[in-house]
Amino acid sequence: LCYISEVYQAMGSLKEMRAALDEALTLIEMSHDKSKNHRLLNVTAKLATHSALTSDKWAALLFSEEAIILAKETTGGHDSFRLGLMLFQCGKLNAACDDRPRGLEQMSEGVEILTRLYGRNNEHVRLMIEDLRKILSSKDAEDEGE
């Protein structure tokens, strides 16, 4: 169902995408196997994507926060690309949703994880650091204007 939701996403059929994700979530909640948290993480992350695509930033934020918790549980505290990227993206969303301190904290944590994994000279890490600096400098400019 997750793969079907991706097909619907690619087709721009967001209503069908959401229906497939809701059905997947129902099936996951009924299961009791060891991969339940991994599958729940996948569906929750896709629900965040769906919410972002439908311009519901508050739902996207809620699903993103939940996905981060699940990612931390499934990685057992170890660094992962997925966790680092999710933290960074959720941080940007938090900053846009008027929780700048939390957003900056999450973005910084995401950059730290990805830096440990790929090094500071990685092109994607450098771009994320630049994004973080831009948000920090916009905050500094706002503070000076007050």
Secondary structure, DSSP 4 states (H G I P E B T S, - for coil): -HHHHHHHHHHT-HHHHHHHHHHHHHHHHH--STTHHHHHHHHHHHHHHHHHHTT-HHHHHHHHHHHHHHHHHHHTT---HHHHHHHHHHHHHHHHTT-HHHHHHHHHHHHHHHHHHH-TT-HHHHHHHHHHHHHHHHHHHHHHH-
